[in-house]
Amino acid sequence: MTSPAAPVSVLPEPSPSAPPGRAERALDRALRVAGGVVAVWAGVLAALLDLIFATWAWETVQGRAGGTQALVGIGLAVAGVAAVAASTVLLGWFAHASTGSRWGVALAALPWFLVIVVGGFRTTEGDLALAGDNVLGLALIVTGAVTFAVLGFRHLVAPPPAQP
């Protein structure tokens, strides 16, 4: 015994939308360029803040010895590494979303790497933002580099969104 077929409504095909006009394309391009510029400057700012935090936190960790003070130092180190990972994920997402390009992550990653590398060189006054004995700074470099690499890889291998 078969059941009677239920009536099925068929939705009409949506009519194709008109292609965007010249002004709309120009506005879209201007917004993407502006998003790329903001992503570059955000990468520089994130790296500077990471360097400042790593230097300050490492000095704080070195000043703590024993008991509760050591836990505060370890908490700062863990929070710093987590903050770097979170900020690079957000920065990579913003760069990708604002430029609409798979390669947008590189706009934030390259300035970040440049600032971090420059932080490892001594200035003429003898200042060093990222010393070799700064374990937290080294963790910052590894965390940021791995996070940007994973984000870049995910954006490059993801299939492009389906066009309606």
MIMIDREN-568384 format. One record per atom (N, C-alpha, C, O): atom name; residue in one letter; residue number from 1; x, y negated, z. Coordinates in steps of 0.05 Angstrom, whole numbers, plus 5000, padded with zeros to 4 digits. Layout:
at_aa_i_u_v_w
CA_a_NUM_X_Y_Z .
...
***
This chain:
at_aa_i_u_v_w
N_m_1_5017_5023_5000 .
CA_m_1_5000_5000_5000 .
C_m_1_5018_4975_5000 .
O_m_1_5037_4974_5015 .
N_t_2_5012_4957_4983 .
CA_t_2_5027_4932_4982 .
C_t_2_5010_4909_4992 .
O_t_2_4985_4910_4989 .
N_s_3_5023_4890_5003 .
CA_s_3_5008_4866_5012 .
C_s_3_5005_4846_4989 .
O_s_3_5022_4845_4971 .
N_p_4_4984_4831_4990 .
CA_p_4_4980_4812_4968 .
C_p_4_5002_4791_4969 .
O_p_4_5012_4783_4990 .
N_a_5_5010_4781_4946 .
CA_a_5_5031_4761_4944 .
C_a_5_5020_4734_4953 .
O_a_5_4998_4726_4946 .
N_a_6_5036_4721_4970 .
CA_a_6_5028_4695_4980 .
C_a_6_5036_4674_4959 .
O_a_6_5057_4676_4947 .
N_p_7_5019_4654_4956 .
CA_p_7_5026_4633_4936 .
C_p_7_5051_4618_4946 .
O_p_7_5054_4612_4970 .
N_v_8_5069_4613_4927 .
CA_v_8_5094_4599_4933 .
C_v_8_5094_4573_4919 .
O_v_8_5089_4572_4895 .
N_s_9_5099_4552_4933 .
CA_s_9_5100_4526_4920 .
C_s_9_5129_4521_4910 .
O_s_9_5148_4527_4924 .
N_v_10_5131_4511_4887 .
CA_v_10_5157_4505_4876 .
C_v_10_5160_4475_4875 .
O_v_10_5144_4460_4863 .
N_l_11_5182_4466_4887 .
CA_l_11_5187_4437_4887 .
C_l_11_5198_4429_4860 .
O_l_11_5215_4443_4849 .
N_p_12_5190_4407_4850 .
CA_p_12_5201_4398_4824 .
C_p_12_5230_4390_4827 .
O_p_12_5239_4381_4849 .
N_e_13_5245_4394_4806 .
CA_e_13_5273_4386_4806 .
C_e_13_5276_4356_4810 .
O_e_13_5262_4341_4797 .
N_p_14_5294_4348_4828 .
CA_p_14_5298_4319_4831 .
C_p_14_5310_4307_4806 .
O_p_14_5327_4319_4793 .
N_s_15_5301_4283_4799 .
CA_s_15_5312_4271_4775 .
C_s_15_5340_4261_4781 .
O_s_15_5346_4251_4803 .
N_p_16_5358_4264_4762 .
CA_p_16_5385_4255_4767 .
C_p_16_5387_4225_4771 .
O_p_16_5373_4210_4757 .
N_s_17_5402_4218_4791 .
CA_s_17_5405_4189_4797 .
C_s_17_5423_4176_4776 .
O_s_17_5440_4188_4763 .
N_a_18_5418_4151_4773 .
CA_a_18_5434_4136_4753 .
C_a_18_5463_4133_4763 .
O_a_18_5467_4131_4787 .
N_p_19_5482_4134_4745 .
CA_p_19_5509_4131_4753 .
C_p_19_5513_4103_4766 .
O_p_19_5500_4084_4759 .
N_p_20_5532_4102_4785 .
CA_p_20_5536_4076_4799 .
C_p_20_5546_4055_4779 .
O_p_20_5560_4060_4760 .
N_g_21_5537_4030_4784 .
CA_g_21_5545_4008_4767 .
C_g_21_5573_3999_4772 .
O_g_21_5587_4010_4790 .
N_r_22_5582_3980_4757 .
CA_r_22_5609_3971_4758 .
C_r_22_5615_3958_4786 .
O_r_22_5636_3962_4797 .
N_a_23_5596_3942_4796 .
CA_a_23_5600_3929_4822 .
C_a_23_5601_3950_4844 .
O_a_23_5617_3947_4863 .
N_e_24_5584_3970_4843 .
CA_e_24_5584_3991_4863 .
C_e_24_5611_4006_4863 .
O_e_24_5621_4013_4884 .
N_r_25_5621_4012_4840 .
CA_r_25_5647_4026_4838 .
C_r_25_5669_4008_4849 .
O_r_25_5687_4018_4863 .
N_a_26_5669_3983_4843 .
CA_a_26_5689_3964_4853 .
C_a_26_5688_3962_4884 .
O_a_26_5709_3962_4897 .
N_l_27_5664_3961_4894 .
CA_l_27_5661_3959_4923 .
C_l_27_5671_3985_4937 .
O_l_27_5684_3984_4957 .
N_d_28_5664_4008_4925 .
CA_d_28_5673_4033_4935 .
C_d_28_5704_4035_4935 .
O_d_28_5716_4044_4955 .
N_r_29_5716_4027_4914 .
CA_r_29_5745_4027_4912 .
C_r_29_5757_4008_4932 .
O_r_29_5777_4016_4945 .
N_a_30_5746_3984_4936 .
CA_a_30_5757_3965_4955 .
C_a_30_5755_3976_4984 .
O_a_30_5773_3973_5000 .
N_l_31_5732_3989_4990 .
CA_l_31_5730_4001_5016 .
C_l_31_5749_4024_5021 .
O_l_31_5760_4028_5043 .
N_r_32_5754_4040_5000 .
CA_r_32_5774_4062_5003 .
C_r_32_5802_4051_5007 .
O_r_32_5818_4062_5023 .
N_v_33_5809_4030_4992 .
CA_v_33_5835_4018_4995 .
C_v_33_5838_4006_5023 .
O_v_33_5859_4009_5036 .
N_a_34_5817_3992_5032 .
CA_a_34_5818_3981_5059 .
C_a_34_5820_4003_5080 .
O_a_34_5835_4000_5100 .
N_g_35_5806_4025_5076 .
CA_g_35_5808_4048_5095 .
C_g_35_5837_4059_5095 .
O_g_35_5847_4067_5116 .
N_g_36_5849_4060_5071 .
CA_g_36_5877_4070_5070 .
C_g_36_5896_4051_5085 .
O_g_36_5914_4061_5098 .
N_v_37_5892_4025_5082 .
CA_v_37_5910_4006_5096 .
C_v_37_5906_4008_5126 .
O_v_37_5925_4008_5141 .
N_v_38_5881_4011_5135 .
CA_v_38_5876_4014_5163 .
C_v_38_5888_4040_5173 .
O_v_38_5899_4041_5196 .
N_a_39_5887_4062_5158 .
CA_a_39_5899_4087_5166 .
C_a_39_5929_4085_5169 .
O_a_39_5940_4096_5187 .
N_v_40_5942_4070_5151 .
CA_v_40_5971_4067_5153 .
C_v_40_5978_4052_5178 .
O_v_40_5996_4060_5193 .
N_w_41_5964_4030_5183 .
CA_w_41_5970_4014_5208 .
C_w_41_5962_4030_5233 .
O_w_41_5976_4027_5253 .
N_a_42_5942_4045_5232 .
CA_a_42_5934_4062_5255 .
C_a_42_5955_4083_5260 .
O_a_42_5961_4090_5283 .
N_g_43_5968_4094_5239 .
CA_g_43_5990_4113_5243 .
C_g_43_6014_4100_5256 .
O_g_43_6026_4112_5274 .
N_v_44_6020_4075_5248 .
CA_v_44_6042_4061_5261 .
C_v_44_6035_4055_5291 .
O_v_44_6052_4060_5308 .
N_l_45_6011_4045_5296 .
CA_l_45_6003_4039_5323 .
C_l_45_6002_4064_5341 .
O_l_45_6011_4063_5364 .
N_a_46_5992_4086_5330 .
CA_a_46_5991_4111_5346 .
C_a_46_6019_4120_5353 .
O_a_46_6024_4130_5375 .
N_a_47_6038_4118_5334 .
CA_a_47_6065_4127_5340 .
C_a_47_6078_4109_5361 .
O_a_47_6092_4119_5378 .
N_l_48_6074_4083_5359 .
CA_l_48_6085_4065_5379 .
C_l_48_6074_4070_5406 .
O_l_48_6088_4071_5426 .
N_l_49_6048_4075_5408 .
CA_l_49_6035_4081_5434 .
C_l_49_6045_4108_5444 .
O_l_49_6050_4111_5468 .
N_d_50_6049_4127_5427 .
CA_d_50_6060_4153_5435 .
C_d_50_6088_4150_5446 .
O_d_50_6094_4163_5466 .
N_l_51_6104_4134_5433 .
CA_l_51_6132_4130_5442 .
C_l_51_6132_4116_5469 .
O_l_51_6148_4123_5487 .
N_i_52_6116_4096_5472 .
CA_i_52_6115_4081_5497 .
C_i_52_6106_4100_5520 .
O_i_52_6117_4100_5541 .
N_f_53_6085_4115_5514 .
CA_f_53_6075_4134_5535 .
C_f_53_6095_4155_5542 .
O_f_53_6099_4161_5565 .
N_a_54_6109_4166_5521 .
CA_a_54_6128_4188_5526 .
C_a_54_6151_4177_5543 .
O_a_54_6160_4191_5561 .
N_t_55_6161_4153_5538 .
CA_t_55_6183_4142_5553 .
C_t_55_6174_4137_5582 .
O_t_55_6188_4144_5601 .
N_w_56_6151_4124_5585 .
CA_w_56_6141_4118_5612 .
C_w_56_6135_4143_5628 .
O_w_56_6143_4145_5651 .
N_a_57_6122_4162_5615 .
CA_a_57_6115_4187_5630 .
C_a_57_6139_4203_5637 .
O_a_57_6140_4215_5659 .
N_w_58_6159_4203_5620 .
CA_w_58_6184_4218_5626 .
C_w_58_6198_4206_5649 .
O_w_58_6209_4220_5666 .
N_e_59_6199_4180_5650 .
CA_e_59_6212_4166_5673 .
C_e_59_6196_4172_5699 .
O_e_59_6208_4176_5720 .
N_t_60_6170_4174_5697 .
CA_t_60_6153_4181_5720 .
C_t_60_6158_4209_5728 .
O_t_60_6160_4215_5752 .
N_v_61_6160_4227_5709 .
CA_v_61_6165_4256_5715 .
C_v_61_6192_4259_5729 .
O_v_61_6194_4274_5748 .
N_q_62_6212_4245_5719 .
CA_q_62_6239_4248_5730 .
C_q_62_6240_4237_5759 .
O_q_62_6256_4246_5775 .
N_g_63_6223_4217_5765 .
CA_g_63_6223_4205_5791 .
C_g_63_6209_4221_5812 .
O_g_63_6210_4216_5836 .
N_r_64_6194_4241_5804 .
CA_r_64_6178_4258_5822 .
C_r_64_6194_4283_5829 .
O_r_64_6206_4296_5812 .
N_a_65_6195_4289_5855 .
CA_a_65_6209_4313_5863 .
C_a_65_6194_4327_5885 .
O_a_65_6190_4315_5907 .
N_g_66_6184_4350_5880 .
CA_g_66_6172_4367_5900 .
C_g_66_6142_4363_5905 .
O_g_66_6132_4340_5902 .
N_g_67_6129_4384_5911 .
CA_g_67_6101_4384_5920 .
C_g_67_6081_4370_5902 .
O_g_67_6081_4375_5878 .
N_t_68_6065_4353_5914 .
CA_t_68_6044_4339_5900 .
C_t_68_6055_4321_5878 .
O_t_68_6043_4318_5857 .
N_q_69_6077_4309_5884 .
CA_q_69_6089_4291_5864 .
C_q_69_6097_4305_5838 .
O_q_69_6095_4295_5817 .
N_a_70_6106_4330_5841 .
CA_a_70_6113_4346_5817 .
C_a_70_6088_4352_5801 .
O_a_70_6089_4353_5777 .
N_l_71_6066_4358_5815 .
CA_l_71_6041_4363_5801 .
C_l_71_6031_4339_5785 .
O_l_71_6020_4342_5764 .
N_v_72_6036_4315_5797 .
CA_v_72_6028_4291_5782 .
C_v_72_6045_4288_5757 .
O_v_72_6034_4281_5736 .
N_g_73_6071_4294_5759 .
CA_g_73_6088_4293_5735 .
C_g_73_6080_4313_5714 .
O_g_73_6079_4307_5690 .
N_i_74_6073_4337_5723 .
CA_i_74_6065_4358_5704 .
C_i_74_6038_4350_5691 .
O_i_74_6034_4355_5667 .
N_g_75_6020_4339_5707 .
CA_g_75_5994_4330_5697 .
C_g_75_5998_4308_5676 .
O_g_75_5984_4308_5656 .
N_l_76_6017_4289_5681 .
CA_l_76_6022_4269_5661 .
C_l_76_6032_4281_5635 .
O_l_76_6025_4273_5613 .
N_a_77_6050_4301_5637 .
CA_a_77_6061_4313_5613 .
C_a_77_6039_4327_5597 .
O_a_77_6038_4325_5573 .
N_v_78_6023_4343_5611 .
CA_v_78_6001_4357_5597 .
C_v_78_5981_4338_5585 .
O_v_78_5972_4342_5562 .
N_a_79_5974_4317_5599 .
CA_a_79_5955_4297_5589 .
C_a_79_5967_4283_5565 .
O_a_79_5953_4276_5546 .
N_g_80_5993_4277_5566 .
CA_g_80_6006_4264_5543 .
C_g_80_6006_4280_5518 .
O_g_80_6000_4270_5496 .
N_v_81_6012_4306_5521 .
CA_v_81_6012_4323_5497 .
C_v_81_5984_4326_5486 .
O_v_81_5979_4326_5462 .
N_a_82_5964_4329_5504 .
CA_a_82_5936_4331_5495 .
C_a_82_5927_4305_5482 .
O_a_82_5912_4306_5462 .
N_a_83_5936_4282_5492 .
CA_a_83_5928_4256_5480 .
C_a_83_5940_4253_5453 .
O_a_83_5927_4243_5435 .
N_v_84_5965_4263_5449 .
CA_v_84_5978_4261_5422 .
C_v_84_5962_4279_5403 .
O_v_84_5957_4271_5380 .
N_a_85_5955_4303_5411 .
CA_a_85_5940_4321_5393 .
C_a_85_5913_4309_5386 .
O_a_85_5905_4309_5363 .
N_a_86_5899_4298_5406 .
CA_a_86_5873_4286_5401 .
C_a_86_5875_4262_5383 .
O_a_86_5859_4258_5365 .
N_s_87_5895_4245_5388 .
CA_s_87_5897_4220_5371 .
C_s_87_5905_4227_5343 .
O_s_87_5895_4214_5324 .
N_t_88_5922_4247_5338 .
CA_t_88_5929_4254_5311 .
C_t_88_5906_4267_5296 .
O_t_88_5903_4263_5272 .
N_v_89_5890_4283_5310 .
CA_v_89_5866_4295_5298 .
C_v_89_5847_4273_5289 .
O_v_89_5837_4273_5267 .
N_l_90_5841_4254_5307 .
CA_l_90_5823_4232_5301 .
C_l_90_5834_4214_5278 .
O_l_90_5819_4206_5261 .
N_l_91_5860_4209_5279 .
CA_l_91_5872_4193_5259 .
C_l_91_5872_4207_5231 .
O_l_91_5866_4194_5211 .
N_g_92_5877_4232_5231 .
CA_g_92_5876_4247_5206 .
C_g_92_5848_4249_5195 .
O_g_92_5844_4246_5171 .
N_w_93_5828_4253_5213 .
CA_w_93_5800_4253_5204 .
C_w_93_5792_4226_5192 .
O_w_93_5779_4225_5171 .
N_f_94_5800_4204_5206 .
CA_f_94_5793_4177_5196 .
C_f_94_5805_4172_5169 .
O_f_94_5792_4162_5151 .
N_a_95_5831_4179_5166 .
CA_a_95_5844_4175_5141 .
C_a_95_5831_4190_5118 .
O_a_95_5827_4179_5096 .
N_h_96_5824_4214_5123 .
CA_h_96_5810_4231_5103 .
C_h_96_5783_4219_5096 .
O_h_96_5775_4217_5073 .
N_a_97_5767_4212_5117 .
CA_a_97_5740_4203_5113 .
C_a_97_5740_4175_5100 .
O_a_97_5723_4169_5083 .
N_s_98_5758_4158_5107 .
CA_s_98_5757_4130_5097 .
C_s_98_5768_4128_5068 .
O_s_98_5759_4111_5053 .
N_t_99_5786_4145_5061 .
CA_t_99_5796_4144_5033 .
C_t_99_5781_4163_5014 .
O_t_99_5782_4159_4990 .
N_g_100_5768_4183_5025 .
CA_g_100_5754_4202_5009 .
C_g_100_5773_4220_4993 .
O_g_100_5764_4232_4973 .
N_s_101_5797_4222_5001 .
CA_s_101_5817_4237_4987 .
C_s_101_5829_4259_5005 .
O_s_101_5831_4255_5029 .
N_r_102_5836_4281_4993 .
CA_r_102_5849_4302_5008 .
C_r_102_5876_4293_5018 .
O_r_102_5885_4303_5039 .
N_w_103_5888_4275_5004 .
CA_w_103_5915_4266_5011 .
C_w_103_5915_4243_5030 .
O_w_103_5935_4232_5037 .
N_g_104_5891_4235_5039 .
CA_g_104_5888_4212_5057 .
C_g_104_5903_4216_5083 .
O_g_104_5912_4197_5096 .
N_v_105_5906_4241_5092 .
CA_v_105_5920_4247_5117 .
C_v_105_5949_4238_5116 .
O_v_105_5960_4229_5136 .
N_a_106_5960_4239_5092 .
CA_a_106_5988_4231_5089 .
C_a_106_5992_4201_5094 .
O_a_106_6013_4192_5102 .
N_l_107_5971_4185_5089 .
CA_l_107_5972_4156_5094 .
C_l_107_5976_4150_5124 .
O_l_107_5988_4130_5130 .
N_a_108_5966_4167_5141 .
CA_a_108_5970_4164_5170 .
C_a_108_5995_4179_5180 .
O_a_108_6008_4169_5198 .
N_a_109_6001_4201_5168 .
CA_a_109_6023_4218_5178 .
C_a_109_6050_4206_5171 .
O_a_109_6068_4207_5188 .
N_l_110_6054_4196_5147 .
CA_l_110_6080_4186_5139 .
C_l_110_6090_4162_5156 .
O_l_110_6112_4163_5165 .
N_p_111_6073_4142_5162 .
CA_p_111_6083_4121_5179 .
C_p_111_6087_4131_5208 .
O_p_111_6105_4121_5222 .
N_w_112_6071_4150_5217 .
CA_w_112_6074_4161_5243 .
C_w_112_6102_4174_5245 .
O_w_112_6117_4169_5264 .
N_f_113_6109_4190_5225 .
CA_f_113_6135_4203_5225 .
C_f_113_6158_4183_5224 .
O_f_113_6178_4186_5238 .
N_l_114_6155_4163_5208 .
CA_l_114_6176_4143_5205 .
C_l_114_6181_4128_5232 .
O_l_114_6204_4124_5239 .
N_v_115_6160_4120_5245 .
CA_v_115_6163_4107_5271 .
C_v_115_6176_4125_5292 .
O_v_115_6193_4117_5307 .
N_i_116_6168_4150_5292 .
CA_i_116_6179_4170_5311 .
C_i_116_6209_4174_5305 .
O_i_116_6225_4175_5324 .
N_v_117_6216_4176_5280 .
CA_v_117_6244_4179_5273 .
C_v_117_6260_4155_5281 .
O_v_117_6282_4157_5292 .
N_v_118_6250_4131_5275 .
CA_v_118_6264_4107_5283 .
C_v_118_6266_4105_5313 .
O_v_118_6286_4093_5323 .
N_g_119_6247_4115_5328 .
CA_g_119_6248_4115_5357 .
C_g_119_6271_4132_5368 .
O_g_119_6279_4128_5391 .
N_g_120_6283_4149_5352 .
CA_g_120_6305_4166_5361 .
C_g_120_6332_4153_5356 .
O_g_120_6353_4165_5364 .
N_f_121_6334_4129_5345 .
CA_f_121_6359_4115_5340 .
C_f_121_6362_4093_5361 .
O_f_121_6343_4080_5369 .
N_r_122_6387_4088_5368 .
CA_r_122_6393_4067_5387 .
C_r_122_6392_4040_5373 .
O_r_122_6400_4037_5350 .
N_t_123_6382_4020_5388 .
CA_t_123_6382_3993_5377 .
C_t_123_6410_3981_5382 .
O_t_123_6427_3993_5395 .
N_t_124_6415_3957_5371 .
CA_t_124_6441_3944_5375 .
C_t_124_6445_3937_5405 .
O_t_124_6467_3934_5414 .
N_e_125_6423_3934_5420 .
CA_e_125_6425_3928_5449 .
C_e_125_6430_3954_5465 .
O_e_125_6435_3952_5489 .
N_g_126_6427_3977_5452 .
CA_g_126_6432_4002_5466 .
C_g_126_6406_4016_5475 .
O_g_126_6408_4036_5489 .
N_d_127_6383_4004_5469 .
CA_d_127_6358_4016_5477 .
C_d_127_6352_4041_5460 .
O_d_127_6358_4042_5436 .
N_l_128_6339_4060_5472 .
CA_l_128_6332_4085_5459 .
C_l_128_6303_4093_5467 .
O_l_128_6299_4098_5491 .
N_a_129_6285_4092_5449 .
CA_a_129_6257_4098_5456 .
C_a_129_6252_4128_5461 .
O_a_129_6236_4135_5477 .
N_l_130_6267_4145_5447 .
CA_l_130_6262_4174_5449 .
C_l_130_6289_4188_5453 .
O_l_130_6302_4195_5433 .
N_a_131_6297_4191_5478 .
CA_a_131_6323_4203_5484 .
C_a_131_6321_4234_5480 .
O_a_131_6300_4245_5481 .
N_g_132_6344_4246_5476 .
CA_g_132_6346_4275_5472 .
C_g_132_6339_4291_5497 .
O_g_132_6331_4314_5494 .
N_d_133_6341_4279_5520 .
CA_d_133_6335_4294_5545 .
C_d_133_6305_4290_5553 .
O_d_133_6296_4301_5573 .
N_n_134_6290_4275_5537 .
CA_n_134_6262_4270_5542 .
C_n_134_6246_4293_5531 .
O_n_134_6238_4294_5508 .
N_v_135_6240_4313_5549 .
CA_v_135_6226_4337_5540 .
C_v_135_6198_4329_5531 .
O_v_135_6187_4341_5512 .
N_l_136_6186_4310_5545 .
CA_l_136_6159_4302_5537 .
C_l_136_6159_4289_5509 .
O_l_136_6140_4293_5494 .
N_g_137_6180_4274_5503 .
CA_g_137_6182_4262_5476 .
C_g_137_6186_4283_5455 .
O_g_137_6175_4281_5433 .
N_l_138_6201_4304_5461 .
CA_l_138_6204_4326_5442 .
C_l_138_6178_4341_5438 .
O_l_138_6172_4349_5416 .
N_a_139_6163_4344_5460 .
CA_a_139_6137_4357_5457 .
C_a_139_6118_4339_5441 .
O_a_139_6101_4349_5426 .
N_l_140_6121_4313_5444 .
CA_l_140_6105_4294_5428 .
C_l_140_6111_4298_5398 .
O_l_140_6092_4299_5382 .
N_i_141_6136_4300_5391 .
CA_i_141_6143_4304_5363 .
C_i_141_6132_4330_5352 .
O_i_141_6120_4330_5330 .
N_v_142_6135_4351_5367 .
CA_v_142_6126_4377_5357 .
C_v_142_6095_4377_5355 .
O_v_142_6084_4386_5335 .
N_t_143_6082_4367_5375 .
CA_t_143_6053_4367_5375 .
C_t_143_6042_4350_5352 .
O_t_143_6024_4358_5338 .
N_g_144_6053_4326_5348 .
CA_g_144_6044_4309_5326 .
C_g_144_6049_4321_5299 .
O_g_144_6032_4320_5281 .
N_a_145_6073_4332_5296 .
CA_a_145_6080_4344_5270 .
C_a_145_6063_4368_5263 .
O_a_145_6053_4370_5241 .
N_v_146_6059_4385_5283 .
CA_v_146_6043_4409_5278 .
C_v_146_6014_4401_5272 .
O_v_146_6001_4412_5255 .
N_t_147_6003_4382_5287 .
CA_t_147_5976_4373_5284 .
C_t_147_5971_4361_5256 .
O_t_147_5952_4368_5242 .
N_f_148_5989_4343_5248 .
CA_f_148_5987_4332_5221 .
C_f_148_5990_4353_5199 .
O_f_148_5977_4352_5179 .
N_a_149_6008_4372_5204 .
CA_a_149_6012_4394_5184 .
C_a_149_5987_4411_5181 .
O_a_149_5979_4418_5159 .
N_v_150_5975_4418_5204 .
CA_v_150_5950_4434_5203 .
C_v_150_5928_4419_5190 .
O_v_150_5913_4430_5173 .
N_l_151_5925_4393_5197 .
CA_l_151_5904_4377_5184 .
C_l_151_5908_4374_5154 .
O_l_151_5889_4377_5139 .
N_g_152_5932_4369_5146 .
CA_g_152_5938_4366_5118 .
C_g_152_5933_4392_5103 .
O_g_152_5921_4392_5081 .
N_f_153_5941_4415_5115 .
CA_f_153_5936_4441_5102 .
C_f_153_5906_4446_5100 .
O_f_153_5897_4456_5079 .
N_r_154_5891_4441_5121 .
CA_r_154_5862_4446_5120 .
C_r_154_5849_4429_5099 .
O_r_154_5830_4438_5085 .
N_h_155_5857_4404_5096 .
CA_h_155_5844_4387_5076 .
C_h_155_5852_4395_5048 .
O_h_155_5836_4392_5029 .
N_l_156_5876_4405_5045 .
CA_l_156_5885_4413_5018 .
C_l_156_5873_4439_5008 .
O_l_156_5867_4442_4984 .
N_v_157_5868_4458_5026 .
CA_v_157_5858_4484_5018 .
C_v_157_5827_4485_5019 .
O_v_157_5816_4504_5008 .
N_a_158_5815_4466_5031 .
CA_a_158_5785_4466_5033 .
C_a_158_5774_4461_5005 .
O_a_158_5785_4445_4990 .
N_p_159_5753_4476_4998 .
CA_p_159_5742_4471_4971 .
C_p_159_5729_4443_4970 .
O_p_159_5719_4434_4991 .
N_p_160_5729_4431_4947 .
CA_p_160_5716_4404_4945 .
C_p_160_5686_4407_4950 .
O_p_160_5674_4427_4944 .
N_p_161_5674_4386_4960 .
CA_p_161_5645_4387_4965 .
C_p_161_5630_4389_4938 .
O_p_161_5639_4378_4918 .
N_a_162_5608_4403_4939 .
CA_a_162_5592_4407_4915 .
C_a_162_5579_4380_4907 .
O_a_162_5568_4366_4924 .
N_q_163_5581_4374_4882 .
CA_q_163_5569_4350_4871 .
C_q_163_5540_4355_4864 .
O_q_163_5534_4375_4851 .
N_p_164_5521_4338_4873 .
CA_p_164_5493_4343_4866 .
C_p_164_5487_4337_4837 .
O_p_164_5464_4340_4829 .
***
